[in-house]
Amino acid sequence: MIEKIDKINQALLSVVSQNLLPLGLARGRMGICIYFFESGRLRNNKNQTKIAEEMLDGILNDINQQLPLGLEDGLAGIAYGIRYLIQNKYVKGDVNEILSDIDNEIIKKISYPDFFERPDAIELIGLLYYFSVRASDINKNDKEALYIYQEITINLINQIYSIVTNTIGNEPLSFKINYHLPVFLYLLSQIYTLDFYNYRITKIIDEMTPRILSQIPYVHANRIFLLWGMNSINNFINSREWADHINLLKSRIDMNKILWEEMRNQNVYFEDGITSILMILQSSGIISYDSKIFLEKLKKSDVWDMLQHDRSYFWQHMGLINGFCGITLAYLKLSGNR
């Protein structure tokens, strides 16, 4: 398996060297840069670490004001990637100082009066995630900066809530990580720990409760996703009603159905496959699972051969969220780099 990964790595390096890829986190150079940093550490491969460092230098040089804002493909994703590298000690530096210029550009654009006129839920949720983690970085003594990050977070919460409240019962027809409701609930739980808008978060949960507690998603993988979101926020609100519904959801999840019916052979990528299901299970800790089954399903997927032999497919599936980089990191961590 490692030999196959190394061959695909060579194809990836060839693409990277042409400097044709977008800068973004999900499908572009920032995500691939993180991949090489992570893989270099996991495999003790200094060459991969050097590649990652060179990629990061190129990304920093190519950041410009014309980039979109989003977490997946824009400035927020690049900034989040840099923050991730600092937090995990791949690079050194003061995160607030390093990200100040990017943050200022995002804040400037998000402050335009027409920014929220045509809201895109996925973009707003990505920005909420970014500003919530950045708000946690700010020194509490820096009152002015803290106020700015908190106000943007508050605005994003209310904008997203106005969208999510109209789509609570709309689950994706198949599992995808852009299922708004569980992601929104998870983000509310993370913001709750920052303790600056808890009265409103509690009110939002109260308002959504009747509709959330009246539904069980049809897709079992979506049930796990919703369970994760509900459990995340209920760790703070401690609602007996929510706990009962969490237990009901848990009892209605069939892992075999997910693994062998809903997740088909090629459903392995983070955006719509077993890689993200595994991460949800690992972070929730409330459903038992056998990681060896996930590893075997990942190893036996046809995508590895397709990535190696179908150039068009490889170009569409090389990124961190939608392709090779994401599943390779999952494989390396599950297999112990074997």
N, C-alpha and C positions, 0 to 999 in steps of 0.2 A: 504493500500500500504506500509506504514512504517513497518508494521508487517512482510510483505513478504521480504522487504529489510533487516530487522534484521535477519531473518532466513538465508538468503543468506550470510549475513555478518559472521554468525557463521561458515558456510562452508568455507568462505574465510580465516577466522582466523585459521581454522584447517589446511588448505593448507600452510599458511604462517609459522605456527609453525613447519612444517616438513622441512623447509629450502630447498625445492627442486626447487624453482623457480629461473629463471635467474635474473640478477641484473637490467636489462634494464628498460627504461622509458615507452615504449609503451605497453609492455606485461609482464613486470616483477616487481620486488620488488620496484624499485624507483617509478614507477607509482602508485602502491598500497600504498606506504608510503605517497605520496602526497594526495591520496584519503582519507586516515584516518586523516591526518592533516585538510583537507578541511571539511570533514564530521564532525569531532570533533568540529570545530568552528561553522559550520552551525547549528548543533544540540546541541551545548553547552554540549558536551559529553566528559568529562575529561578522561574517560577510552580509548576512541578512540585516543585522543591526546597522551596518554601514549604509546599506541601500536605503533603509528607513530614514536614517539621518539626512542623507542626501535628498530624499524625497521631501522631507519636512522643510529643508532649506528652500527647495523649489516652490513649494506651496506658499510659504511665507512671502516669497518674492512676487508671486503671481496674484495674491489677493488684491482685489480692486473693487471700486464702488459700484460697478455694474452687476456684480453677483447678486442673485436672489437672496432672500433673507433666511429661508427655511432650514430646518434641522437636517433634512435629508440631502439637500443639494446646494445649500447656500452658506452664508456667513455664519449662522448659528451652529451649523454642523461642523464647520472647520474649527470654530472657536471651542466647541465642545470636545472635538478630537484633541486639540492642543491641551485643554484642561485635563482630559483623561491621561494623556502622556505625562503631564506634570504630577498628577495625583498618584500615578502608579510608578513614579520615579524612573521613567524612561528618559526624561529630560529634566533639567533643573531650571528654576526660575520662580519669580513671584507671579502667581496666576493673575492677580488683579492688575498688576502693572503690564504684563504681557498682553492681556486681552482688552485693555482699556480702549485702544483705537477701534478694534472691531466692535466692541460693545457700543461705543459712541455712535458708530455708523448705523448699527441696528436700531438703537434708541431713536436716532434722528428720523429714520425712515418709518418706524412704527408710530411715531408721533404725528405724522402727516394726517390732516383731518380726514382724508379719503381712504386711509389704510383699511378701515373696518367696514367700508361700504359694500364690498363684495367678499365677505369672509370665507376662507377655505378652512374647514375644520381641521384637516390634517396639518396644514401649515401652522395654524394657531396652536394646536396641541403640541407640536414640536417646539414652538417658541415658548410656550408655557413651561415645558420641561426644561428648556435651556435657562430661562430666567429664574426658575425655582432653584436650580442648582447654583446659579450665580449669586442669588440672594443669600444662599447659605455660606458663600465664600467671603462676603463683605464683612469687614471688621465692624462690630456693633458700635464702636466709637465714631465711625465715619457716618454720622447721622444723615448727611445730605445724600451720599451714594446709596445708603440703605433705603432711604425714602424713595428714591427713583426706582430702584429694582423692585421694591415692594409694590409701588403704585402700578408699574407695568404688569406685574404678576396679578394684581387685583383686577385690572382691566381685562386681561386675557381670560381669567377665570370666568368673569361675567359674560364675555363675548362667547366663549365656548359653551357655557351653560345654556345660553339662549339657543344655540344650535342643537346641543345634545338633548335638551328637554323635549324637542320635537321629534327626535329619532331614537328614543330609548328602546322602543320595541323592534328596531330595525337591525337585525343581526346580519352579517355577511352570509351569502349562500354557501360559502366554504370558508375555512379558517384563514384569517389574515390578521396581521398585527395592527392594521389600521382600523380595527373594531373600536369605535369611539368610546363607548360606555366604560369598559373595564380600564382602558388607559386613563380616562378622565378620573375615575375613582382612585386609581393608584396615585395619580399626580396630586389629587386633593389630600391623600394621606401623607405624602411627602411634604406638602406645604403646611399641613397641620402641625408638623414637628417644629416649624419655624415660629409658630405662635404669634402671628400678627394679623390673621384674618379668620380666626377660628369660629367666631360667632356667625359669620356668613357661611362658612363651609358647613357648619352644623345645620344652618337653615336650608342650604341647598340639599343636603342629604335628607332632611325631613320632607322637603317638597318632592323629591324623587322617589321616596320610599314606596308609596302605594304602587307605582308602576313597575319598579324594579322587583318588588316582592310578588308580583303577579305573573312573572314570566320565567320560563325555563327555556333556554335556547334549544333549537332543534339539533344543531350540530354539536356533537359531544366535545369536540375540541374547543368550541366556543363556550361550552359550559365550564371547562377548566379555566378559560380566560376570564370569564365573568366571576367565577369563584375566587380567582386571584385578586381581581380588583375589589370585590366586596370584602374579602378578608383583610386586605390592606387597610382600608378605611375603618373597618369595624374593630381593628386593634386599638383604635383611638376613641371611637364613639361608644363602643361596648353596648350595642343594642341587642336585646334578647331576640327581637323579631328578625334582625339580620342574621344572628347566629343560627336561628332555626332554619332560615332559608339557605344559608351556607351549608348546613348539614344536609338539607334536602337535595341541593345541587350535587353535593359530594356523593350522595347515595345513588344519584341518577347518572353517574359517569361510568362508562364502559371503556376501560383502557384498551382492550382488545379491538373494540370497534374503531377507536381512534387510530391505532397502530396499523391495523390490517385492512380497514375499509376506507376510512376518511383520508388517511395519509398514504397516498399511493407511492409507487416506487420512486418517482421523481420529486415528491413533496418533502424535500430535505432542507431547503433554504430557510434562512431566518424569517423572511417576510411572509412565508405561508406554509412552513413545514415543521418537521420534527425537531429541528434545532431550537426553534423558539418555544415549542411545547416543552422540551426538556428544561430550558431556562426558567420557564414559568413554574414547573414542578419543583425545581431546585430552590427557587426563591420563596415559594409559598410554604413548602414543608408540611402541607396538610394532606397530601395524597401519596401513598407509597408507590414506588415504581422501581423497575429493574433497569439500571443504566446500561447493562450489557445488551439488552434487547435494542435499545436506541443505537448503540454502537454497531451492532450487527446490521440493523436496517440501514444505517448510514453507509457502512462499508459496501453493502450489496446493491446500492442504488446504481442505476444505469448512468447517472449524471457524470460520474468520473470518466467513463469512456467517451461520453459526448463532449465533455470539456476538453479531452485530449485530442479528439479526432474531428470534431465538427467546429471549424473556425468561427462560423456565424454564431453558433450557440455559445461558444466561449466568449465572444465579444459582448453578448447579452447577459452573461452570467459569470462575471469575474469579480464582482464587488463584495463588500463586507456584508450587506444586508440581503442581496439578491443572488449571491453566487459563491464562487470557489473560495474566496478568502474567509467568509463566515463559516462554511462547513468544514474547512480544513482546520481552523482553530478549534472547532467543536470536536473534531476527530482527534486532534493531538491531545486535547485535555482529557477526553474520555479514555483514550487508549494508553495514556502514559507515554506518548511519543514513540509508539511502536508501529 
